[in-house]
Amino acid sequence: MDPIRTSRSAKAGAAKAIRVSFEFFPPKTAEMEQTLWDAIRRLAPLRPNFVSVTYGAGGSTRERTHATVKRILAETMLTPAAHLTCVAATRAEVDAVVAAYAQAGVRHIVALRGDPPGGIGEPYSPHPGGYRNGADLVAGISRIADLEVSVSAYPEKHPDSPTVAADIDMLKAKADAGATRAITQFFFENSLYFRYLDRVRASGIAMPIVPGILPVQNFKQAKNFAARAGASVPDWLAARFDGLDDDPATRKLIAAAVAAEQVLDLVDHGVTDFHFYTMNRADLVYAICHLLGLRPGNGAAVPHPAGERVG
Ligand SMILES: Cc1cc2nc3c(=O)[nH]c(=O)nc-3n(C[C@H](O)[C@H](O)[C@H](O)COP(=O)(O)OP(=O)(O)OC[C@H]3O[C@@H](n4cnc5c(N)ncnc54)[C@H](O)[C@@H]3O)c2cc1C
């Protein structure tokens, strides 16, 4: 008989709680605002470690990101983290955004370089008076206020990076500048994450590398995102969604099964922290968190045995 999976045999005692965070994007219309807030209200009782709000390309959502973060602060008990990029802005402009967040009571920034104004694939040139990259921004933020700073990490290498080693050097520079957590680009093969984690730890980077999980609400869209983000889409994943273009109900069940398989395997390998790209939809993420043992009101309720790896 197969040994029981760690994720199915959570024992009290040598416990390490599961912690989750949720990523949202700022809504463009009143209807999207309603969808976002339905998702926030559904997921909030799971007591995430934090919820983050993205920053549109080139700072295009600056006001909307700010408004969403402020509303989360005003209307919920959640801890918001505001994403911020260096794109198309001077240091003084970015600094002013950071200062405004600190003033509004935001304690956590997700600091990013951002994509070039012309879109992914175009060469990136920093604004002449701006922050050059993620590490430079992290250093800038720590000069302005004492905030928690999370950064990005790329298990399959950032598309701009010449090598995995160069990519990990950038991660190390971000940690050295004061970042305390990295959140990964999404990935579908856990082996890619574990291989990356081994290389990161071998480089002396100790901060948590929290896996970013994308529940595949829409396979075509996910494939598109993946192509732009340099994330691979395995053939087995495509095969699972094959023939379901006109069958959203089955697609949703498959998406839940795929994501469940992925996160439970990560738990089996000792991962305890997860960041979910929610796409402003709660249902799949809620179901996966339930499988992880989270229950409304008590957050990280079901303890899991400590594993060797801490993501
Ligand atoms: C968790 C997460 C959240 C994100 N949130 C947002 C968001 O809210 N808004 C948004 O617009 N984007 C977001 N992104 C996407 C991100 O902005 C892009 O991937 C962007 O291209 C890189 O930003 P970074 O902070 O990862 O860059 P950095 O960490 O500065 O660089 C990423 C890698 O690219 C390489 N690199 C950087 N610059 C160069 C260069 N000039 N030449 C060669 N190599 C280079 C480095 O090796 C480095 O490892 C997010 C990504 C992740 C993983």
The ligand as an SDF file (V2000), in Angstrom:
LIG
                    3D

 53 58  0  0  0  0  0  0  0  0999 V2000
    5.2160   37.9240   -7.4650 C   0  0  0  0  0  0  0  0  0  0  0  0
    5.2500   38.8390   -8.6660 C   0  0  0  0  0  0  0  0  0  0  0  0
    4.4480   39.9930   -8.6600 C   0  0  0  0  0  0  0  0  0  0  0  0
    4.4680   40.8580   -9.7480 C   0  0  0  0  0  0  0  0  0  0  0  0
    3.6660   41.9880   -9.7080 N   0  0  0  0  0  0  0  0  0  0  0  0
    3.7090   42.8890  -10.7170 C   0  0  0  0  0  0  0  0  0  0  0  0
    2.9600   44.0960  -10.6710 C   0  0  0  0  0  0  0  0  0  0  0  0
    2.2220   44.3660   -9.7310 O   0  0  0  0  0  0  0  0  0  0  0  0
    3.0650   44.9610  -11.7150 N   0  0  0  0  0  0  0  0  0  0  0  0
    3.8860   44.7200  -12.7860 C   0  0  0  0  0  0  0  0  0  0  0  0
    3.9380   45.5530  -13.6890 O   0  0  0  0  0  0  0  0  0  0  0  0
    4.5970   43.5600  -12.8620 N   0  0  0  0  0  0  0  0  0  0  0  0
    4.5500   42.6590  -11.8590 C   0  0  0  0  0  0  0  0  0  0  0  0
    5.2960   41.4980  -11.9330 N   0  0  0  0  0  0  0  0  0  0  0  0
    6.1080   41.2310  -13.1410 C   0  0  0  0  0  0  0  0  0  0  0  0
    7.4700   41.9380  -13.1020 C   0  0  0  0  0  0  0  0  0  0  0  0
    7.3150   43.3070  -13.0060 O   0  0  0  0  0  0  0  0  0  0  0  0
    8.2110   41.5690  -14.3660 C   0  0  0  0  0  0  0  0  0  0  0  0
    8.5660   40.2170  -14.3640 O   0  0  0  0  0  0  0  0  0  0  0  0
    9.4220   42.4460  -14.6820 C   0  0  0  0  0  0  0  0  0  0  0  0
    9.8440   42.1760  -16.0060 O   0  0  0  0  0  0  0  0  0  0  0  0
   10.6010   42.2200  -13.7750 C   0  0  0  0  0  0  0  0  0  0  0  0
   10.4340   42.8130  -12.5490 O   0  0  0  0  0  0  0  0  0  0  0  0
   11.3270   42.2540  -11.3060 P   0  0  0  0  0  0  0  0  0  0  0  0
   11.0750   43.1130  -10.1360 O   0  0  0  0  0  0  0  0  0  0  0  0
   11.1250   40.8270  -11.1890 O   0  0  0  0  0  0  0  0  0  0  0  0
   12.7570   42.6000  -11.8860 O   0  0  0  0  0  0  0  0  0  0  0  0
   14.2020   42.4150  -11.3090 P   0  0  0  0  0  0  0  0  0  0  0  0
   14.2180   41.5470  -10.1300 O   0  0  0  0  0  0  0  0  0  0  0  0
   14.8330   43.7650  -11.1910 O   0  0  0  0  0  0  0  0  0  0  0  0
   14.8620   41.6760  -12.5300 O   0  0  0  0  0  0  0  0  0  0  0  0
   14.3850   40.3860  -12.9240 C   0  0  0  0  0  0  0  0  0  0  0  0
   15.4900   39.6400  -13.6220 C   0  0  0  0  0  0  0  0  0  0  0  0
   15.7420   40.1830  -14.8980 O   0  0  0  0  0  0  0  0  0  0  0  0
   17.1210   40.3390  -15.0920 C   0  0  0  0  0  0  0  0  0  0  0  0
   17.2900   41.6940  -15.5550 N   0  0  0  0  0  0  0  0  0  0  0  0
   16.6800   42.7800  -15.0910 C   0  0  0  0  0  0  0  0  0  0  0  0
   17.0070   43.8460  -15.8210 N   0  0  0  0  0  0  0  0  0  0  0  0
   17.8440   43.3880  -16.7770 C   0  0  0  0  0  0  0  0  0  0  0  0
   18.5140   43.9980  -17.8460 C   0  0  0  0  0  0  0  0  0  0  0  0
   18.3770   45.2970  -18.0980 N   0  0  0  0  0  0  0  0  0  0  0  0
   19.3100   43.2240  -18.6220 N   0  0  0  0  0  0  0  0  0  0  0  0
   19.4470   41.9100  -18.3800 C   0  0  0  0  0  0  0  0  0  0  0  0
   18.8150   41.2860  -17.3880 N   0  0  0  0  0  0  0  0  0  0  0  0
   18.0330   42.0090  -16.5940 C   0  0  0  0  0  0  0  0  0  0  0  0
   17.8260   40.1230  -13.8000 C   0  0  0  0  0  0  0  0  0  0  0  0
   18.7370   39.0780  -13.9280 O   0  0  0  0  0  0  0  0  0  0  0  0
   16.7560   39.7340  -12.8330 C   0  0  0  0  0  0  0  0  0  0  0  0
   16.9900   38.5050  -12.2550 O   0  0  0  0  0  0  0  0  0  0  0  0
    5.2940   40.5850  -10.8690 C   0  0  0  0  0  0  0  0  0  0  0  0
    6.0880   39.4290  -10.8850 C   0  0  0  0  0  0  0  0  0  0  0  0
    6.0660   38.5570   -9.7960 C   0  0  0  0  0  0  0  0  0  0  0  0
    6.8950   37.3050   -9.8170 C   0  0  0  0  0  0  0  0  0  0  0  0
  1  2  1  0
  2  3  1  0
  2 52  2  0
  3  4  2  0
  4  5  1  0
  4 50  1  0
  5  6  2  0
  6  7  1  0
  6 13  1  0
  7  8  2  0
  7  9  1  0
  9 10  1  0
 10 11  2  0
 10 12  1  0
 12 13  2  0
 13 14  1  0
 14 15  1  0
 14 50  1  0
 15 16  1  0
 16 17  1  0
 16 18  1  0
 18 19  1  0
 18 20  1  0
 20 21  1  0
 20 22  1  0
 22 23  1  0
 23 24  1  0
 24 25  2  0
 24 26  1  0
 24 27  1  0
 27 28  1  0
 28 29  2  0
 28 30  1  0
 28 31  1  0
 31 32  1  0
 32 33  1  0
 33 34  1  0
 33 48  1  0
 34 35  1  0
 35 36  1  0
 35 46  1  0
 36 37  1  0
 36 45  1  0
 37 38  2  0
 38 39  1  0
 39 40  1  0
 39 45  2  0
 40 41  1  0
 40 42  2  0
 42 43  1  0
 43 44  2  0
 44 45  1  0
 46 47  1  0
 46 48  1  0
 48 49  1  0
 50 51  2  0
 51 52  1  0
 52 53  1  0
M  END
$$$$
